[in-house]
Amino acid sequence: MSSCSGNCSSCSSSDCKDRDPHLKQNEFSDIKKIYAVVSGKGGVGKSSVTAMLASAMQARGKQVAVLDADITGPSIPKMFGIEGRAEADASGIIPAVSRTGIRIMSINLLLESQDAPVIWRGPVISGVIQQFFTDVAWGDVDYMFVDMPPGTGDVPLTVFQSLKVDGIIVVTTPQDLVGLIVSKAINMASMMNVPIVGIVENMSYFTCPDCDKKHYIFGEGKTDEVAEKFGIPVLAKLPIDTKTPALADKGAIELADIDAFGDIAAAL
């Protein structure tokens, strides 16, 4: 598996050609669609985009789950106000459930304390990600969103090889580095034969509360140029919003304004 690209058509192994390289779900899980939310660098608001996208899809009447694959920097449980440790029964590990019914699994739900550091090497982290998929009794799930760590390291490789990902959503900000950063994420997805749904530009602008004028704090970004270069859509340009981070800090991300996520949800 470690040398598998996920592309069976290019595999020369005679005993592998007809074998699905993806992990099997827990027998108490029925996950229909899986989307990974990725970023080329940290600090772009990827986890908040994941949380709000999950909330938007749940509001559309879907059964939604979030797999927090950011093992060394998990933030999903705090955003949803989930504390304590996950439980298990004969069916497997039971995911936590948010106020609106979103099912969540994160390493923070298995640690003795939420501020305990995770000091593990790559193979161990990859094994945990796989267990989150195979050992958790997710139940009936229409859409699972995987909150990925930044970059193109062990965890993205594990997710793309092990899970049957239906597509990725790339989160970025408007800085000039966006071209290089987004290109790396898109090229990795292309190499792994994972479809790209589109790009979300976060922190795109700030709307002045007095004059209602948009101010582009980080400059008007290169996102449109990159999207055109790769032939993928820009799904949304999200403003700098002081209310959303405050709600995330309070564990009430589900109360955030999700109107901007309607078009993204419709694209899935």
N, C-alpha and C positions, 0 to 999 in steps of 0.2 A: 504493500500500500504506500510506503514512503516514497517509492519511485514512480508511482502511478500518477499520470497527468489528468486522469478522469476522462480522457479521450480514447474510448475503446477502439475506434476505427484506426488509430495509429499504433495499436499495441501488437507486438510480434509474438506474444506468448500464446501458444496454441490452446492452453487450458483456461485462458482468461477472456477470450473474445466474446463469449456469450454470457459472461457473468456480470451482474450489476455491481459496480464497485462501491455503491452507496450503502450506508448502514441501514439495517432494518429498524423500524420503529418498535417501541414497546408494544406488546400485544394489547395494552389498554390505551393506545394512542391511535388517532386517525387524523394525521396532519395533512391537509390537502395542498397548501401552498406555503413555500418558504422564501422569504426575501431577506437578504443581508443588507444592512445599512453600514456603509464603509466610508472611510476618509483616508486621505493620504498623509495627514498629520493630526496631531492632537489639538485640542482647544477650539474646535470648530463648531461645537454644539451637537455632535453626532448623537449622543445619548438622549438629549432633549428632543431632537427630531424623531428618533426612534419611538420615544415614549408618546409623543403627540400624534405620530402617525398611527400607532397602535390604538390610541384613544379615539382618533377619527374613524378608524375602521370599526371599532367596537360600537361607536355611536350610529354606524350604518346598519347595525343589527347583526354583525358577524361575530363569530366566536374567535377570539384573538389570544395569542400567546406571545410572550417575549422571552427569548433565550439570551441571557446576558453573557456574551462570550468574552467580555473584557475582564479576564480573570484577575489581573493585577491591579485594575482600577475600576472596580464595579461601582456603578452609581444608580442603576435602575431601581433597586429596592427602596432607596431613600427618596427618590423622586415620587414613587407611588405610596410612600408612607408605610411601607411594610417592614416590620421588625420581627425579631424572634428567629427561630430556626425551623427549617422545613422538617416535615414528618414523613414517615414511610410506613407502608403496610404491605400486604401480600402482593399488591399490584405493582409496587415500586415506590420511588420517591414521589411525594405529592407536591405539586407546585403550589406556591402561594397564590392567593387570589386578591386582586385589587378591589377597590370600592365598586367599580363598574363591572367587574367580572373578568378582567384580563388576567390570564394565568402567567405566572412569572417564576423563573428559576435563575438563581445567581449564586455564585460562590459565597456571597455574604450570608446566604440563608443556611449555610452549612458550617460556618466558622463559629467558634465559641463566643467571639466578640466581633462586632462589625469593623472595629479599627485594627484588627489583627492583620499584619502584613502577609501577603502571599509571596513567599520566596521560593519559587519552584523553577526548575529548568523546563525548557520547551516541551520535551516528550511527556512530562507529567501534566503540564497544562493542556496539551493536545488530548491526552487521555480523559481528562475531566470534561472537556467539551464533548467528546464522543459519548461519555456516560450521561451527560445532560440530555442527550437525544435518546439513547437506548434505555436508560434506567429510570427515566421520569415518566410517570403515567399522565400524559398530557390530556387525555380524553379526546373529545371531538373538537378539532381546531380547524377553522377555515383558513386563517392566515397566521403564520408564525413569523415574527420579525426577530432577526438575530442582530444584536447590538455588538458590532465588532470592535476590537481595539484598532488604533490607528496603524497605518503602514501595511506592508505586504509580507509579514513574517509567518511564524509557525501557525498561529491561530487561523488567519485567513486561508492558508494552505490546507489546514485540517478541515475547515468548514467546507471549502469548495470541493475537496476530495471525498469527504465522508457523507455530506448531506446533499440531497438532491435539490439544489438551490434553483428556484424558478427565475430569479433575477436579482440584481443589485441596484441599490440607490446610493449614489455618491454625494456626500455632503462636503461642501467647501465654503470658503469665505472669499471676499473680493480682492485679496492681495495679488500682487503681480506673480507670486509664486504658484498661483492656482494652476497655470498651464502645466508646469512640471509635475506638481503633486497629483492632479487629477489624471494626468496621462499615465502615471505609474499604476494607479488603481485600475484604470480602464484597460491598460495593456495586460495586467495580471488576469483580470476577468476574461479577457479575450483568449489568453493562453489556456485558461482552465475551461473554456467553452461555456461560460456562464453569461446569460443575456444581461444587458445593461438597460435598466428601465429609464434612467435619466439622472440629471443632476439637480440637487437642491442647493441654492446659494443662500447660506445663512448670514446673518448680520449684514445684510445687503445695504440697508440705509436706516436713517433715523428720522422719524417725522416729528418736527417741532410741535409741541402742544400749544404754542401761542399763535404761530403763523400757519401751521399745517403744511409747511414746506418740507420736502424731503432733502435731507443732508446725507451725502455719501461719505461717511466718516473714513472709510478705508479706500476711498476712490471708487469710481465705477469700474468694476472688475472685468476680468478677461473671460468670465464664465461663458458668455455667449459665443466668443470666438472659439473656445475649446469645444463647446458643444457642437458648433457647426463643423469644426475640423473632423470630429469623430462621427458626425451624423446622428447625434443623440439629442433628445429634447431637454430643455431646462424646465423642470417640473414646477418650481416655485422659487421666488426670491423673497426670503423672509426678513422682516425688519428687525432692528435692534429694539428689544422690548424689555423694559425693566420689570414688568409684571410676571412674565413667564419664569425667569430665574427665581423670583421670590416665591412663587408657587411651588417650584421644584424643591427649594430649600425646606419648605413646610410639608413636603410629602403630598402635595395636592396638585400634581401636574395635570391630573384629569380635569381640573377646573379651568385650564388655560384655553385661550381662544384658538380653536382648531379650524376656523373657516378657511384659512389658507391651505389646509391639507386636503380639501375636498377634491381638487384636481389630481393630486397625487394618488389618493385612494381610488379614484375612478380609473387611473391608468393601470392598476394592478389586476 
